[in-house]
């Protein structure tokens, strides 16, 4: 199974992200593979192809989350990886709540490492809006300007990702709620 650990957002937060995405679509159109709003999430760790038998260990690494309290996050500045001049991945950052999210990512990484899983990259709290299919023109920061929006973080999920010709389909395998 292709797995990753992530959190989703309130409907209002996703609607705001989709509005920013619409501005970008007018500028970049079909040269970008846009993330469907229902698939927008904040990834803590991409695990890759994992045997079903390992799911209990992964779920166990998430147990500490039940001790956490729900908290607010807010959208922040937007950007692109690797840079605004050479955008390949378009994203919206997280401002309020970024420290708590980084703490969760760090603890998950350590717990996963203790059970033999290694996380892929340094955590950067963001939501991917789209990925360039080809080289595209530099990104103008004003395209991302929008009012900040708030969401409540109250759980972290283990997702299965099934790749299809129409895009990925995500299914929650395990959910760990905050207290």
SULUR-V813692 format. One record per pair of residues at least 6 apart in sequence whose ideal C-beta (glycine too) atoms are under 6 Angstrom apart, sorted by the first residue. I is the first residue (numbers start at 1). GAP is how many residues later the second one is. Records with the same first field share a line. If there is no record, write none. Layout:
I: GAP, GAP
This chain:
1: 49, 159
2: 47, 159
3: 44, 47, 157
4: 39, 42, 43, 155
5: 39, 40, 153
6: 35, 36, 37, 153
7: 35, 146, 149
8: 33
9: 142
10: 141
13: 136, 138
14: 23, 26
16: 133
17: 23, 75, 110
18: 19
20: 124, 126
21: 108
23: 120
24: 119
27: 116
28: 108
31: 102, 103, 105
32: 98, 100
33: 98, 100
34: 96
35: 93, 94, 95
39: 131
40: 87
42: 85
44: 61, 64
45: 63, 74
46: 74
57: 58
58: 100
59: 115
61: 50, 51, 54
62: 114
64: 43
65: 91, 111
68: 110
70: 82, 84, 108
71: 26, 29, 82
72: 25, 78, 80
73: 21, 23, 24, 78, 80
74: 21, 22, 74, 76
75: 17, 73, 74
76: 17, 18, 19
77: 16
78: 14, 66
80: 7, 10, 59
81: 7, 8
84: 54, 55
85: 53
87: 52
88: 44
89: 39, 42
90: 39, 40
91: 35, 37
92: 35
93: 33
94: 31
98: 27
101: 24
102: 21
105: 18
109: 10
154: 24
155: 20, 22
156: 20
157: 15, 18
158: 15, 16
159: 11, 13
160: 11, 13
161: 7, 9
162: 7
